[in-house]
Amino acid sequence: MPEHNRPLQGKAVLITGGARRLGRAIALAMAEAGADVAITFRNSASEARHTVTDMSGFGVRAMALSCDVTDPKKVKSALKKAVKELGGLDILVNNAANYEAAEFDKLTLAQWDAMFASNTRGPFLVSQQALDRLHERTGRIINMGSLGGVRPWPSHAHYCASKAALHMLTKVMAKALAPEIAVNCVAPGMIDLGEKSAAVFLKRMARQTPMGRNGDSRDVTDAVMFFATSPHFITGQVLVVDGGLGL
Ligand SMILES: NC(=O)c1ccc[n+]([C@@H]2O[C@H](COP(=O)([O-])OP(=O)(O)OC[C@H]3O[C@@H](n4cnc5c(N)ncnc54)[C@H](OP(=O)(O)O)[C@@H]3O)[C@@H](O)[C@H]2O)c1
């Protein structure tokens, strides 16, 4: 493939939760763009192996590391292995997260804490531990936020609040880590990943969306690729990818 089609050639990328769904799509897009990619997984070991095989097909270095982003020791160890294998770190994508619905009056403290531990504390922890490596390479951090961090969804208080906090963390880190590291956030809206159980809901959401459809994984990976390759001067931005649903 010509060099101009491989804008991430020679770059080292770490994507948390990259075994399946959007994380896998981001990993493949980055590998196709020439990056050497380490993904982390928690439970999806076989999906992670599959994603590594598919990334290797683009002629890049690819690896999968077990890591629970809520556990500082596991984050440290995964980062150490990724940096050793890839020779450094240029881009960190904080993708790992959880999503669930819960009626507000039934939402437990355990549910609240678990949501914040993976969706907000996790990206903080991984970013903080990756700082030195990213500093060396004038690196980038891309957080995966959500339309739910912008719009209040009444049956997702903990999820929405965790993503709103991540959006703010993006802006705080952008200021705190400038000028060496650019920090941005992609906030997807309704993304159709082919789940049959969500088909009726997604059809209704597509009707409500100004662009007349739900998003697909390409809409999201293109936005992530934008921040992976955009001028380093762009920082602290939350890019909502929702076809206008949140307007
Ligand atoms: N899909 C959408 O429509 C949508 C909409 C808005 C925002 N987003 C955001 O976009 C990102 C990707 O979305 P997605 O739907 O593909 O995500 P997802 O399937 O809900 O989760 C991605 C991965 O996160 C990992 N994970 C969860 N908790 C973890 C922990 N404590 N430690 C390590 N890994 C953990 C899981 O890895 P294992 O499978 O290995 O356990 C999972 O595969 C997420 O940040 C999500 O919030 C997605």
The ligand as an ORCA input file, in Angstrom:
! r2SCAN-3c Opt
* xyz 0 1
  N     -21.657      0.984     20.891
  C     -22.247      2.156     20.956
  O     -23.312      2.359     20.384
  C     -21.625      3.285     21.754
  C     -22.343      4.479     21.907
  C     -21.772      5.500     22.663
  C     -20.502      5.356     23.217
  N     -19.839      4.182     23.044
  C     -18.514      4.050     23.663
  O     -17.582      3.586     22.702
  C     -16.681      2.640     23.299
  C     -16.797      1.294     22.588
  O     -18.154      0.896     22.563
  P     -18.563     -0.653     22.553
  O     -20.044     -0.697     22.520
  O     -17.764     -1.364     21.525
  O     -18.054     -1.049     24.024
  P     -18.410     -2.350     24.885
  O     -18.622     -3.504     23.993
  O     -19.517     -2.003     25.849
  O     -17.084     -2.504     25.759
  C     -15.812     -2.549     25.146
  C     -14.893     -3.413     25.926
  O     -14.604     -2.840     27.197
  C     -13.991     -3.861     27.922
  N     -14.102     -3.598     29.360
  C     -15.183     -3.324     30.105
  N     -14.843     -3.169     31.403
  C     -13.503     -3.337     31.469
  C     -12.556     -3.296     32.509
  N     -12.898     -3.055     33.787
  N     -11.257     -3.511     32.185
  C     -10.898     -3.760     30.934
  N     -11.729     -3.818     29.902
  C     -13.020     -3.610     30.167
  C     -14.652     -5.169     27.535
  O     -13.618     -6.096     27.282
  P     -13.843     -7.700     27.344
  O     -14.916     -7.994     26.338
  O     -12.510     -8.240     26.978
  O     -14.267     -8.024     28.744
  C     -15.435     -4.780     26.275
  O     -15.253     -5.670     25.203
  C     -17.069      2.569     24.777
  O     -16.288      3.476     25.518
  C     -18.526      3.006     24.766
  O     -18.956      3.541     26.006
  C     -20.373      3.152     22.325
*
